[in-house]
Amino acid sequence: MIIWLMVSFSIKLYLILFVLLTIFYFLLLNTEFSSGYLLAFYLGRLLIHPVILIALLPAFYFQYKLKKE
């Protein structure tokens, strides 16, 4: 049960961040990267790789184990 809550929270958080970062990425595309290419590179990398989701699941599980003890 608790694992499902952790997974659903991580998925919801990732989807919210995905939508926000996608909007920001398209704004960068419209301004032709006036702030530089490095920001666009890292935004694209965050959108492609679900690092946040992968990093949050073990953290939630570890916190759950600590609360049980």
Residue pairs with C-beta under 8 A, 6 or more apart in sequence:
2 64
3 61
3 64
6 56
6 57
6 60
6 61
6 64
7 57
9 56
9 60
10 52
10 53
10 56
10 57
10 60
11 53
13 52
13 53
13 56
14 50
14 52
14 53
17 46
17 52
18 47
21 43
21 46
21 47
22 47
24 43
25 40
25 43
25 44
25 47
28 35
28 39
28 40
28 43
29 40
33 39
33 40
46 52
